[in-house]
Amino acid sequence: MAKITRLLIVFEDEMAGGSQPRFINLPAMQRAVRPERLAEILEDLVFACQDVVAGDDGRPPAPAGLRRVK
């Protein structure tokens, strides 16, 4: 099975109205989230990553940058 080794999430609270984005990494999540809940999240991400890799058409990825995910 694959394993998530690094994770960076950009979080922006829409309710805070114009708040600055917060960057949350895997070590911060490991300290803050219940271990069983984090394990579920990481397992879901592994499957999502495997789907992305399986659907790779060989084209280079879009330029790296931050973009909104809806």
N, C-alpha and C positions, 0 to 999 in steps of 0.2 A: 504494500500500500504506500502511496505517496505521503509526504509529510509537509506541512506548512512550516518553513523555517524562518521566514521574515514576513512581517505584515505591517503596512502603514495605512492608516485610515485618516482621511481628512473629514472632519466632522464640523458642520456648521448648523447651529440651531436656528431654524427659520423663525421660531417664536421669539428669539432675542432681537430680531430686527436689525440686520446689519452687523451682527457680531463677527468678530474675527474668526477665521477657521482655526480649529484645533487639530493638531497632528497627534494621533494616538498610535503607538507602536506595539508590537507583540509583547515585549516585557511589561509595559504598562497594563495591558489587558490581563496578563497572567497575574499581576498583583491585585487587580481590582475586581475580577470576575470570578464567580464560583467555579472551581475546577471542572465540575461536571457540565456546567453550561458552556464554558469555553471549549471543552472537548467537542461538544455538539456543533458549535459555530465553526471550529476548525475543520471538522469532518465535512460539513456542508461546503466549505470553501475548497477543500481538496477535490470534491466531486465537480464543483463548478470549474475549477482550474483544469481538470482532466477534460471536461467538455470543450473548453476553449482550445486546448492543445489539439484535441482530436479534430476540431473544425478548422485548424490552421491551414490556409491555402497556399502557404509559402511566400506570400507577399510580406514585405516588411511591415512592422506594426506602425500605427499612427504615431506621429511625433509625441514624445513624452511630454506630459504637462498635466495640469489639473483641469479637470472638466467635471461639470455637474453630472451626477448620476441620479436619474429620476426613477 
